[in-house]
């Protein structure tokens, strides 16, 4: 099958101002929402609190009702990779929670970011998984430079996490960001030319805006989807971690449009 040749938007001027605003709002809401992931809280309570935070900033959830998704944010616990739905599940000490916040501003622009947090305390296993996943995101971002190929971003993640015995989820990918939640190009977390027949490998140009989001599993790379038709879980039910930033390709160093403090110190 031939590669798709869909348009990749190059943003400039006021468009970038809108995207910076959306990114900063999404980052603020993510930070506040992650602070609610405490022992005894339910994932449904956190989802409702996130909805209030989004509304207070005059925005709407970019996820709610997207292809029928019923949550305001994605909140995924332990073996849940992504797309978890808030419920009456009670968080317990040593759980790890992936919180993914996507918002649409009144002007129609998207901010999208995610991180994994520990509830109460870490286990040594969860701490290393989270640390490696977060660093793999920054490894990928370091290649988000003009005239590089998309494959240099994508191909940075899998080798890095594999050194720790981890795998990347290949069925799910990052994406372009703009006025739509998912724009071109697709941004996988690995690059094997033999498996990339349907994914373009463009040169990176100033104005491209990409959601880079490693999804890293403690065990096998395979995943299942639960009966709710949304929640993605690891095939072996081991832990998974997820970190995401929206990143602008510039004339020089990449600009993170969803700025926040790192959870772990840079290597």
C-alpha positions as CSV (number, residue, x, y, z in Angstrom):
1,X,0.0,0.0,0.0
2,X,1.3,3.4,-0.9
3,X,2.2,5.9,1.8
4,X,-0.4,8.5,2.6
5,X,0.5,12.0,1.5
6,X,-1.6,14.0,3.8
7,X,-0.9,17.7,4.5
8,X,1.4,18.6,7.4
9,X,0.6,22.1,8.6
10,X,3.4,24.6,9.2
11,X,2.2,27.1,11.8
12,X,3.4,30.7,12.1
13,X,2.5,34.1,13.6
14,X,-0.8,34.2,15.4
15,X,-1.3,30.5,15.0
16,X,1.8,29.9,17.2
17,X,0.6,32.4,19.7
18,X,-2.7,30.4,20.0
19,X,-0.8,27.1,20.3
20,X,1.5,28.5,23.0
21,X,-1.6,29.6,24.9
22,X,-3.3,26.3,24.5
23,X,-0.1,24.4,25.5
24,X,0.4,26.4,28.7
25,X,-3.2,26.0,29.7
26,X,-3.0,22.2,29.2
27,X,0.2,22.0,31.1
28,X,-1.3,24.0,34.1
29,X,-4.3,21.7,34.2
30,X,-2.2,18.6,34.0
31,X,0.0,19.8,36.9
32,X,-3.1,20.6,39.0
33,X,-4.8,17.3,38.1
34,X,-1.8,15.2,38.9
35,X,-1.7,16.7,42.4
36,X,-5.1,15.1,43.0
37,X,-3.8,11.6,42.4
38,X,-3.7,10.6,46.1
39,X,-4.5,7.5,48.2
40,X,-8.3,7.2,48.6
41,X,-9.2,9.4,45.6
42,X,-11.3,7.8,42.8
43,X,-10.4,8.2,39.2
44,X,-13.9,9.6,38.6
45,X,-13.4,12.3,41.2
46,X,-10.2,13.3,39.4
47,X,-11.9,13.4,36.0
48,X,-14.7,15.6,37.4
49,X,-12.1,17.9,39.0
50,X,-10.2,18.2,35.7
51,X,-13.5,19.1,34.0
52,X,-13.9,22.0,36.5
53,X,-10.3,23.2,35.9
54,X,-10.8,23.1,32.1
55,X,-14.1,25.1,32.4
56,X,-12.6,27.7,34.7
57,X,-10.1,28.5,32.0
58,X,-12.8,29.0,29.5
59,X,-11.8,25.9,27.5
60,X,-13.5,22.5,26.7
61,X,-12.1,19.0,26.9
62,X,-10.6,17.9,23.6
63,X,-11.3,14.3,24.6
64,X,-14.9,14.4,25.8
65,X,-17.1,12.8,23.1
66,X,-14.2,12.4,20.7
67,X,-15.2,9.4,18.8
68,X,-17.5,8.7,21.7
69,X,-15.0,8.9,24.5
70,X,-16.9,9.5,27.8
71,X,-14.2,11.2,29.9
72,X,-12.9,14.7,30.2
73,X,-9.3,13.4,30.6
74,X,-7.7,10.0,30.2
75,X,-6.8,8.5,33.5
76,X,-5.1,5.1,33.4
77,X,-3.8,3.1,36.3
78,X,-0.9,0.6,36.6
79,X,-1.3,-1.9,33.7
80,X,-3.6,0.5,31.9
81,X,-1.6,2.1,29.1
82,X,-3.8,5.0,27.9
83,X,-7.4,5.9,27.3
84,X,-8.6,5.0,30.8
85,X,-12.0,6.3,31.9
86,X,-12.7,7.9,35.2
87,X,-14.7,5.6,37.5
88,X,-15.3,4.6,41.1
89,X,-11.8,3.0,41.2
90,X,-10.1,4.0,44.4
91,X,-6.4,4.8,44.1
92,X,-4.0,2.9,46.4
93,X,-0.5,3.5,47.7
94,X,2.1,2.6,45.1
95,X,-0.3,2.8,42.1
96,X,1.0,4.6,39.1
97,X,-1.4,6.8,37.3
98,X,-1.2,8.2,33.7
99,X,-3.0,11.4,33.3
100,X,-3.5,12.8,29.8
101,X,-5.0,16.3,29.4
102,X,-6.2,17.7,26.1
103,X,-8.0,21.0,25.9
104,X,-9.5,23.2,23.1
105,X,-9.4,26.9,23.6
106,X,-12.2,29.2,22.7
107,X,-10.3,30.1,19.5
108,X,-10.3,26.4,18.7
109,X,-6.7,25.4,19.3
110,X,-5.5,22.2,21.0
111,X,-3.2,21.7,23.9
112,X,-2.2,18.1,24.7
113,X,0.2,16.6,27.3
114,X,0.5,13.7,29.7
115,X,2.6,12.4,32.5
116,X,2.7,9.5,34.9
117,X,2.6,10.0,38.7
118,X,3.0,7.7,41.7
119,X,0.3,7.5,44.3
120,X,1.8,7.7,47.8
121,X,5.1,6.1,47.2
122,X,7.1,4.4,44.4
123,X,8.2,0.9,44.2
124,X,11.7,0.5,42.8
125,X,10.2,-1.0,39.7
126,X,7.7,1.7,39.0
127,X,10.2,4.5,39.8
128,X,12.7,3.2,37.2
129,X,10.0,2.6,34.6
130,X,8.7,6.2,35.0
131,X,12.2,7.6,35.0
132,X,13.2,5.8,31.8
133,X,9.9,6.7,30.1
134,X,10.3,10.4,30.9
135,X,13.9,10.4,29.7
136,X,13.0,8.7,26.5
137,X,10.6,11.6,25.8
138,X,13.5,14.0,26.1
139,X,15.7,11.8,24.0
140,X,13.1,12.1,21.3
141,X,12.7,15.8,21.7
142,X,16.4,16.3,21.4
143,X,16.1,15.2,17.7
144,X,13.2,17.6,16.9
145,X,15.5,19.8,14.9
146,X,15.0,21.4,11.4
147,X,16.1,19.3,8.5
148,X,16.2,16.1,10.6
149,X,13.8,13.4,9.6
150,X,10.8,12.4,11.6
151,X,12.4,8.9,11.9
152,X,15.1,10.5,14.1
153,X,12.5,11.5,16.7
154,X,10.7,8.2,16.5
155,X,13.8,6.0,16.4
156,X,15.2,7.6,19.6
157,X,12.7,6.0,22.0
158,X,12.7,2.3,21.5
159,X,16.5,1.7,21.7
160,X,16.7,3.9,24.8
161,X,14.1,2.0,26.7
162,X,15.2,-1.4,25.4
163,X,18.5,-0.9,27.2
164,X,16.4,-1.3,30.4
165,X,14.5,-4.3,29.2
166,X,11.3,-2.3,28.4
167,X,9.2,-2.2,25.2
168,X,7.2,0.4,23.4
169,X,3.6,0.2,22.4
170,X,3.6,0.1,18.6
171,X,-0.2,0.2,18.0
172,X,-0.5,3.7,19.3
173,X,1.4,6.8,18.1
174,X,1.9,10.5,18.7
175,X,0.6,13.0,16.2
176,X,0.5,16.5,14.8
177,X,-1.4,19.1,16.9
178,X,-3.2,22.2,15.8
179,X,-6.9,22.9,15.3
180,X,-7.6,19.2,15.3
181,X,-6.6,16.8,18.1
182,X,-4.9,14.4,15.7
183,X,-3.2,15.9,12.7
184,X,-0.5,14.6,10.4
185,X,2.2,13.3,10.8
186,X,1.9,10.2,12.8
187,X,4.7,10.0,15.4
188,X,5.5,6.4,16.4
189,X,7.9,5.5,19.3
190,X,10.0,3.3,17.1
191,X,11.3,3.2,13.5
192,X,11.7,0.1,11.5
193,X,11.6,1.0,7.7
194,X,10.2,-2.5,6.9
195,X,7.2,-1.8,9.2
196,X,6.6,1.8,8.2
197,X,5.0,1.4,4.8
198,X,2.0,3.6,5.7
199,X,3.9,6.3,7.6
200,X,5.7,9.2,5.9
201,X,9.2,10.2,7.0
202,X,9.2,13.9,6.2
203,X,12.0,16.3,6.9
204,X,11.2,18.4,10.0
205,X,10.5,22.1,9.1
206,X,10.0,25.1,11.3
207,X,6.3,25.4,12.2
208,X,5.6,21.7,12.6
209,X,3.9,21.0,15.9
210,X,4.1,17.4,17.2
211,X,2.7,15.6,20.2
212,X,5.6,13.2,21.1
213,X,4.4,10.6,23.6
214,X,6.3,7.5,24.6
215,X,4.2,4.7,25.9
216,X,6.6,2.2,27.6
217,X,5.7,-1.2,29.0
218,X,7.5,-3.1,31.7
219,X,6.9,-6.3,29.9
220,X,5.6,-7.3,26.5
221,X,4.8,-4.7,23.8
222,X,1.4,-6.2,23.0
223,X,-1.7,-4.6,24.4
224,X,-5.4,-5.5,24.8
225,X,-8.5,-3.3,24.8
226,X,-11.0,-3.8,27.7
227,X,-14.7,-4.3,27.3
228,X,-15.3,-0.6,27.6
229,X,-13.8,-0.3,24.1
230,X,-11.4,2.3,25.2
231,X,-9.0,1.3,28.0
232,X,-5.8,-0.1,26.6
233,X,-3.9,-2.5,28.9
234,X,-0.6,-4.4,28.7
235,X,-0.9,-7.9,27.3
236,X,0.8,-9.4,30.3
237,X,-0.8,-6.9,32.8
238,X,2.5,-5.5,33.9
239,X,3.0,-1.8,34.4
240,X,3.1,0.8,31.7
241,X,4.2,4.5,31.8
242,X,3.3,7.4,29.5
243,X,4.8,10.9,29.1
244,X,3.8,13.5,26.5
245,X,4.8,17.0,25.4
246,X,3.6,19.1,22.5
247,X,6.7,20.3,20.7
248,X,7.3,23.0,18.1
249,X,10.0,22.7,15.4
250,X,11.8,26.0,15.2
251,X,14.8,27.3,13.3
252,X,17.0,26.1,16.2
253,X,16.3,24.2,19.3
254,X,12.8,22.6,19.8
255,X,10.3,24.6,21.8
256,X,8.1,22.7,24.3
257,X,4.7,24.2,24.1
258,X,3.4,22.3,27.3
259,X,6.2,23.4,29.7
260,X,6.4,21.8,33.2
261,X,9.1,20.7,35.6
262,X,10.5,17.3,35.1
263,X,9.6,14.5,37.5
264,X,13.1,13.1,37.5
265,X,16.4,14.8,37.1
266,X,17.8,14.8,33.5
267,X,20.5,12.3,32.8
